[in-house]
């Protein structure tokens, strides 16, 4: 076995197999593990997926939400142990791969039409 095959086999053990199929434009709820003073809890983070990057073990999604009239974006490594759960709230109907234009919009202008042809 060469080095590439060894790396691929180690990475395949780390991959999660219970992840839903996530598309750009979807509204999702990510359960993030947070440790505070020795205790661990799961904190939900809900927002719109505006970007997907990479693939395999390094796959990431960028989730944007508005919190107290300020746009907050977080990048989640999908196969990370910090990500406990991912639940799809609604499917979005978009025509591009990156929704960075939402950064310049406020309020109702950030709405994305719902898509009904894909299941949740």
N, CA and C atoms as a LAMMPS dump frame, in Angstrom:
ITEM: TIMESTEP
0
ITEM: NUMBER OF ATOMS
360
ITEM: BOX BOUNDS ff ff ff
-5.0000000000000000e+02 5.0000000000000000e+02
-5.0000000000000000e+02 5.0000000000000000e+02
-5.0000000000000000e+02 5.0000000000000000e+02
ITEM: ATOMS id mol type element x y z
1 1 1 N 0.841 -1.192 0
2 1 2 C 0 0 0
3 1 3 C 0.881 1.248 0
4 2 1 N 0.498 2.185 -0.833
5 2 2 C 1.253 3.437 -0.823
6 2 3 C 0.633 4.411 0.186
7 3 1 N 1.256 5.57 0.353
8 3 2 C 0.846 6.532 1.382
9 3 3 C -0.571 7.049 1.137
10 4 1 N -0.942 7.235 -0.123
11 4 2 C -2.263 7.765 -0.426
12 4 3 C -3.372 6.812 0.009
13 5 1 N -3.163 5.524 -0.199
14 5 2 C -4.157 4.537 0.214
15 5 3 C -4.268 4.459 1.731
16 6 1 N -3.156 4.617 2.43
17 6 2 C -3.177 4.592 3.897
18 6 3 C -3.962 5.786 4.43
19 7 1 N -3.701 6.959 3.854
20 7 2 C -4.423 8.162 4.273
21 7 3 C -5.907 8.005 4.011
22 8 1 N -6.273 7.479 2.844
23 8 2 C -7.676 7.308 2.488
24 8 3 C -8.376 6.335 3.436
25 9 1 N -7.688 5.276 3.851
26 9 2 C -8.308 4.297 4.756
27 9 3 C -8.511 4.88 6.152
28 10 1 N -7.56 5.692 6.611
29 10 2 C -7.709 6.328 7.926
30 10 3 C -8.843 7.353 7.885
31 11 1 N -8.928 8.116 6.793
32 11 2 C -9.994 9.105 6.66
33 11 3 C -11.363 8.45 6.603
34 12 1 N -11.483 7.302 5.968
35 12 2 C -12.776 6.641 5.84
36 12 3 C -13.315 6.196 7.198
37 13 1 N -12.447 5.921 8.154
38 13 2 C -12.895 5.561 9.498
39 13 3 C -13.493 6.763 10.219
40 14 1 N -13.005 7.969 9.901
41 14 2 C -13.453 9.182 10.586
42 14 3 C -14.757 9.749 10.02
43 15 1 N -15.133 9.332 8.812
44 15 2 C -16.328 9.877 8.169
45 15 3 C -17.596 9.494 8.919
46 16 1 N -18.525 10.451 9.036
47 16 2 C -19.834 10.166 9.621
48 16 3 C -20.732 9.624 8.517
49 17 1 N -21.589 8.674 8.866
50 17 2 C -22.474 8.102 7.851
51 17 3 C -23.934 8.473 8.089
52 18 1 N -24.232 9.248 9.139
53 18 2 C -25.616 9.591 9.453
54 18 3 C -25.974 11.029 9.072
55 19 1 N -25.167 11.654 8.201
56 19 2 C -25.429 13.034 7.814
57 19 3 C -26.512 13.1 6.735
58 20 1 N -27.432 14.082 6.831
59 20 2 C -28.413 14.258 5.759
60 20 3 C -27.766 14.91 4.541
61 21 1 N -28.459 14.866 3.42
62 21 2 C -27.964 15.517 2.207
63 21 3 C -28.299 17.001 2.316
64 22 1 N -27.263 17.827 2.361
65 22 2 C -27.421 19.262 2.566
66 22 3 C -27.145 19.98 1.253
67 23 1 N -28.024 20.916 0.908
68 23 2 C -27.846 21.73 -0.285
69 23 3 C -27.727 23.188 0.132
70 24 1 N -27.104 23.994 -0.717
71 24 2 C -27.018 25.431 -0.471
72 24 3 C -28.432 26.015 -0.553
73 25 1 N -28.769 26.878 0.389
74 25 2 C -30.098 27.473 0.449
75 25 3 C -30.99 26.834 1.491
76 26 1 N -30.611 25.688 2.015
77 26 2 C -31.397 25.014 3.041
78 26 3 C -31.277 25.737 4.374
79 27 1 N -32.349 25.69 5.148
80 27 2 C -32.302 26.17 6.526
81 27 3 C -32.094 24.949 7.404
82 28 1 N -31.018 24.965 8.194
83 28 2 C -30.678 23.793 8.995
84 28 3 C -30.461 24.192 10.446
85 29 1 N -30.561 23.181 11.312
86 29 2 C -30.251 23.366 12.73
87 29 3 C -29.087 22.439 13.061
88 30 1 N -27.96 23.04 13.437
89 30 2 C -26.748 22.282 13.764
90 30 3 C -26.63 22.227 15.282
91 31 1 N -26.519 21.026 15.828
92 31 2 C -26.284 20.866 17.261
93 31 3 C -24.781 20.862 17.504
94 32 1 N -24.281 21.897 18.204
95 32 2 C -22.844 22.06 18.426
96 32 3 C -22.527 21.67 19.866
97 33 1 N -21.544 20.791 20.037
98 33 2 C -21.127 20.406 21.385
99 33 3 C -20.273 21.513 21.987
100 34 1 N -20.655 21.95 23.199
101 34 2 C -19.917 22.985 23.905
102 34 3 C -19.594 22.46 25.291
103 35 1 N -18.33 22.597 25.7
104 35 2 C -17.951 22.17 27.04
105 35 3 C -17.725 23.393 27.912
106 36 1 N -18.445 23.429 29.036
107 36 2 C -18.332 24.545 29.974
108 36 3 C -18.032 23.976 31.355
109 37 1 N -16.86 24.25 31.838
110 37 2 C -16.502 23.84 33.188
111 37 3 C -16.625 22.348 33.444
112 38 1 N -16.134 21.549 32.529
113 38 2 C -16.185 20.098 32.73
114 38 3 C -17.456 19.447 32.24
115 39 1 N -18.532 20.217 32.08
116 39 2 C -19.784 19.663 31.575
117 39 3 C -19.877 19.913 30.078
118 40 1 N -20.599 19.048 29.404
119 40 2 C -20.768 19.178 27.959
120 40 3 C -22.246 19.258 27.637
121 41 1 N -22.6 20.185 26.753
122 41 2 C -23.988 20.308 26.326
123 41 3 C -24.026 20.555 24.825
124 42 1 N -25.209 20.388 24.237
125 42 2 C -25.393 20.602 22.804
126 42 3 C -26.205 21.87 22.606
127 43 1 N -25.629 22.831 21.899
128 43 2 C -26.288 24.109 21.639
129 43 3 C -26.711 24.165 20.18
130 44 1 N -27.991 24.427 19.915
131 44 2 C -28.436 24.503 18.518
132 44 3 C -28.045 25.825 17.872
133 45 1 N -27.691 25.755 16.591
134 45 2 C -27.369 26.941 15.79
135 45 3 C -28.158 26.798 14.502
136 46 1 N -29.136 27.672 14.311
137 46 2 C -30.017 27.563 13.158
138 46 3 C -29.765 28.7 12.179
139 47 1 N -29.681 28.364 10.902
140 47 2 C -29.467 29.383 9.891
141 47 3 C -29.536 28.8 8.491
142 48 1 N -29.2 29.631 7.512
143 48 2 C -29.245 29.258 6.102
144 48 3 C -27.853 28.873 5.625
145 49 1 N -27.764 27.784 4.896
146 49 2 C -26.487 27.364 4.322
147 49 3 C -26.205 28.265 3.124
148 50 1 N -25.093 29.027 3.187
149 50 2 C -24.785 29.929 2.07
150 50 3 C -23.622 29.408 1.236
151 51 1 N -22.884 28.391 1.732
152 51 2 C -21.762 27.862 0.954
153 51 3 C -21.415 26.461 1.424
154 52 1 N -20.938 25.656 0.483
155 52 2 C -20.359 24.339 0.775
156 52 3 C -18.98 24.323 0.148
157 53 1 N -18.013 23.726 0.857
158 53 2 C -16.652 23.669 0.324
159 53 3 C -16.053 22.295 0.54
160 54 1 N -15.063 21.992 -0.287
161 54 2 C -14.261 20.775 -0.2
162 54 3 C -15.127 19.527 -0.333
163 55 1 N -14.618 18.414 0.135
164 55 2 C -15.335 17.162 0.062
165 55 3 C -14.677 16.148 0.956
166 56 1 N -15.346 15.039 1.152
167 56 2 C -14.788 13.985 1.998
168 56 3 C -14.689 14.423 3.447
169 57 1 N -13.571 14.143 4.068
170 57 2 C -13.372 14.442 5.482
171 57 3 C -13.3 15.936 5.743
172 58 1 N -12.85 16.727 4.777
173 58 2 C -12.673 18.162 4.965
174 58 3 C -13.88 18.985 4.537
175 59 1 N -15.03 18.351 4.331
176 59 2 C -16.204 19.067 3.842
177 59 3 C -16.716 20.054 4.891
178 60 1 N -16.949 21.296 4.469
179 60 2 C -17.445 22.327 5.377
180 60 3 C -18.68 22.999 4.793
181 61 1 N -19.515 23.537 5.702
182 61 2 C -20.651 24.349 5.292
183 61 3 C -20.583 25.664 6.057
184 62 1 N -20.996 26.739 5.397
185 62 2 C -21.074 28.045 6.041
186 62 3 C -22.544 28.339 6.296
187 63 1 N -22.886 28.582 7.57
188 63 2 C -24.271 28.815 7.967
189 63 3 C -24.397 30.259 8.447
190 64 1 N -25.382 30.967 7.912
191 64 2 C -25.58 32.386 8.244
192 64 3 C -26.921 32.571 8.932
193 65 1 N -26.911 33.392 9.974
194 65 2 C -28.149 33.767 10.64
195 65 3 C -28.041 35.199 11.102
196 66 1 N -29.187 35.801 11.405
197 66 2 C -29.216 37.168 11.92
198 66 3 C -29.472 37.083 13.42
199 67 1 N -28.564 37.651 14.211
200 67 2 C -28.707 37.642 15.662
201 67 3 C -28.593 39.073 16.159
202 68 1 N -29.679 39.597 16.744
203 68 2 C -29.753 40.974 17.24
204 68 3 C -29.338 41.977 16.159
205 69 1 N -29.941 41.809 14.98
206 69 2 C -29.72 42.674 13.813
207 69 3 C -28.28 42.685 13.311
208 70 1 N -27.518 41.659 13.62
209 70 2 C -26.151 41.519 13.123
210 70 3 C -26.053 40.156 12.451
211 71 1 N -25.492 40.124 11.238
212 71 2 C -25.313 38.861 10.54
213 71 3 C -24.149 38.085 11.135
214 72 1 N -24.404 36.815 11.47
215 72 2 C -23.379 35.961 12.062
216 72 3 C -23.216 34.739 11.167
217 73 1 N -21.985 34.463 10.765
218 73 2 C -21.706 33.283 9.943
219 73 3 C -20.767 32.367 10.694
220 74 1 N -21.052 31.072 10.63
221 74 2 C -20.161 30.082 11.227
222 74 3 C -19.859 29.015 10.195
223 75 1 N -18.638 28.56 10.195
224 75 2 C -18.21 27.498 9.289
225 75 3 C -18.112 26.219 10.116
226 76 1 N -18.819 25.18 9.676
227 76 2 C -18.822 23.906 10.388
228 76 3 C -18.128 22.851 9.561
229 77 1 N -17.222 22.125 10.175
230 77 2 C -16.612 20.955 9.576
231 77 3 C -17.593 19.806 9.803
232 78 1 N -18.177 19.271 8.741
233 78 2 C -19.285 18.328 8.874
234 78 3 C -18.922 17.066 9.653
235 79 1 N -17.722 16.565 9.46
236 79 2 C -17.339 15.3 10.091
237 79 3 C -16.617 15.506 11.417
238 80 1 N -16.695 16.714 11.964
239 80 2 C -16.038 17.031 13.228
240 80 3 C -16.8 16.409 14.397
241 81 1 N -16.1 16.012 15.459
242 81 2 C -16.801 15.516 16.645
243 81 3 C -17.572 16.614 17.382
244 82 1 N -17.268 17.885 17.109
245 82 2 C -18.008 18.99 17.736
246 82 3 C -19.436 19.108 17.195
247 83 1 N -19.668 18.656 15.974
248 83 2 C -21.003 18.702 15.386
249 83 3 C -21.745 17.441 15.824
250 84 1 N -22.746 17.642 16.703
251 84 2 C -23.485 16.501 17.243
252 84 3 C -24.575 16.043 16.276
253 85 1 N -25.416 16.994 15.848
254 85 2 C -26.53 16.651 14.965
255 85 3 C -26.692 17.725 13.904
256 86 1 N -27.301 17.329 12.786
257 86 2 C -27.698 18.285 11.749
258 86 3 C -29.113 17.912 11.331
259 87 1 N -30.029 18.883 11.461
260 87 2 C -31.421 18.643 11.092
261 87 3 C -31.818 19.683 10.062
262 88 1 N -32.43 19.229 8.984
263 88 2 C -32.881 20.142 7.934
264 88 3 C -34.279 20.624 8.284
265 89 1 N -34.435 21.946 8.386
266 89 2 C -35.721 22.549 8.741
267 89 3 C -36.571 22.76 7.49
268 90 1 N -35.965 23.365 6.451
269 90 2 C -36.674 23.553 5.175
270 90 3 C -35.669 23.607 4.038
271 91 1 N -36.146 23.208 2.86
272 91 2 C -35.315 23.227 1.663
273 91 3 C -35.472 24.559 0.946
274 92 1 N -34.376 25.083 0.439
275 92 2 C -34.423 26.359 -0.261
276 92 3 C -34.262 26.18 -1.761
277 93 1 N -34.939 27.034 -2.511
278 93 2 C -34.868 26.987 -3.968
279 93 3 C -33.955 28.102 -4.44
280 94 1 N -32.725 27.753 -4.797
281 94 2 C -31.745 28.753 -5.233
282 94 3 C -31.138 28.309 -6.554
283 95 1 N -30.512 29.278 -7.26
284 95 2 C -29.973 28.98 -8.578
285 95 3 C -28.472 29.166 -8.658
286 96 1 N -27.81 29.275 -7.506
287 96 2 C -26.358 29.409 -7.532
288 96 3 C -25.738 28.642 -6.384
289 97 1 N -24.447 28.412 -6.496
290 97 2 C -23.751 27.561 -5.535
291 97 3 C -23.33 28.304 -4.275
292 98 1 N -23.096 29.609 -4.372
293 98 2 C -22.685 30.411 -3.219
294 98 3 C -23.655 31.577 -3.067
295 99 1 N -24.184 31.756 -1.871
296 99 2 C -25.185 32.791 -1.647
297 99 3 C -24.594 33.986 -0.895
298 100 1 N -23.401 34.411 -1.305
299 100 2 C -22.739 35.508 -0.619
300 100 3 C -23.485 36.832 -0.774
301 101 1 N -24.364 36.932 -1.768
302 101 2 C -25.121 38.16 -1.97
303 101 3 C -26.063 38.436 -0.801
304 102 1 N -26.379 37.412 0.013
305 102 2 C -27.261 37.621 1.165
306 102 3 C -26.613 38.512 2.222
307 103 1 N -25.293 38.636 2.184
308 103 2 C -24.591 39.473 3.157
309 103 3 C -24.973 40.941 3.019
310 104 1 N -25.313 41.359 1.797
311 104 2 C -25.636 42.758 1.537
312 104 3 C -27.11 43.069 1.745
313 105 1 N -27.903 42.073 2.072
314 105 2 C -29.345 42.275 2.167
315 105 3 C -29.814 42.232 3.615
316 106 1 N -30.936 42.915 3.858
317 106 2 C -31.455 43.026 5.216
318 106 3 C -32.929 42.629 5.214
319 107 1 N -33.38 42.021 6.282
320 107 2 C -34.805 41.778 6.5
321 107 3 C -35.429 40.826 5.506
322 108 1 N -36.568 41.263 4.924
323 108 2 C -37.325 40.386 4.041
324 108 3 C -36.604 40.099 2.735
325 109 1 N -35.615 40.908 2.375
326 109 2 C -34.871 40.691 1.132
327 109 3 C -34.004 39.444 1.209
328 110 1 N -33.793 38.906 2.411
329 110 2 C -32.952 37.71 2.557
330 110 3 C -33.756 36.418 2.459
331 111 1 N -35.048 36.524 2.218
332 111 2 C -35.873 35.325 2.15
333 111 3 C -35.526 34.482 0.922
334 112 1 N -35.621 33.169 1.095
335 112 2 C -35.381 32.223 0.006
336 112 3 C -36.651 31.396 -0.163
337 113 1 N -37.087 31.226 -1.406
338 113 2 C -38.286 30.43 -1.655
339 113 3 C -38.089 28.998 -1.19
340 114 1 N -39.184 28.386 -0.768
341 114 2 C -39.102 27.003 -0.311
342 114 3 C -39.199 26.052 -1.494
343 115 1 N -38.502 24.944 -1.366
344 115 2 C -38.464 23.948 -2.425
345 115 3 C -39.203 22.714 -1.938
346 116 1 N -40.119 22.19 -2.735
347 116 2 C -40.942 21.075 -2.296
348 116 3 C -40.629 19.768 -3.004
349 117 1 N -39.748 19.792 -4.014
350 117 2 C -39.491 18.552 -4.76
351 117 3 C -38.456 17.671 -4.075
352 118 1 N -37.727 18.189 -3.063
353 118 2 C -36.774 17.362 -2.319
354 118 3 C -37.356 17.082 -0.944
355 119 1 N -37.148 15.885 -0.454
356 119 2 C -37.669 15.557 0.873
357 119 3 C -36.721 16.078 1.96
358 120 1 N -37.252 16.236 3.164
359 120 2 C -36.442 16.754 4.276
360 120 3 C -35.538 15.715 4.865
